[in-house]
Amino acid sequence: MHEPLPSVIILVNGEILVSELEKINKSKEWLETELKKQNVNDSQEVFLAEYWNNKVKFVLKSNKA
């Protein structure tokens, strides 16, 4: 059994961190799809997005998440 990767912050205050997405072999398009799955229409609504254990958690600026 191998250790899970540490969490990676992939979006901060609406800004997508492309270099961090590259570290986890994900694209901006993938992140936009994940946002839509969570009913988030614009990355500007997101304060923070964290990728960990093959899942993304979004913290919205309005604290909906």
N, C-alpha and C positions, 0 to 999 in steps of 0.2 A: 504494500500500500504506500503510495507516495503522497507527500505533503501537498495540500492545495496551494495554488499560487496566492500571493498576498493580494489584497484588494487593490484596484487601480481606479483612480479618479479620472473619469473620461470627459467630464463636462463641468465647468465652474462658471457660475453666474451667467449662464446663457452661451458661454464660449466653448465650442467643441475643441477638445485637446487632441488633435490629429496624431501627434507623436505618441500619445498614450494609447490611442486606438491601435496604432501600428504594433505596439508592444504585445497586444493581445490578439493580433491578427484579425482585427475587425476594421470595417470601413465606416466612413461618415454615413453612407447610405444605410448600412446595417443599423447604426444608432438612430437614424431618422425613422426607420421601421419600428424599432423598439419604442421610440417615443409615441408613435401612432397607436401601438398596441395598448399603451397606458392612457390613451385619450389625451395626449399632450400634442397640440398642433404646432407649437413653435418652441425651439430650444431656449428662446428668451424667457419662457415661463419657468425654466428650471434653474434652481440655485446650485444644485450639485447632483451629479450622476456618478454612481460607484458600480464598478463591475467586480463581482466576486463569485466564485463557485459557479461559473457559467450563467449568472443572472445579473440583471441590471436593477439597481434601486435608484429611484429618482426622488429628490427632495425638491418640491416646488417652492417658488418664492412666496406663494400664497399659503404654504403649509397644508396643501390638500393631500399630499402623499403620506 
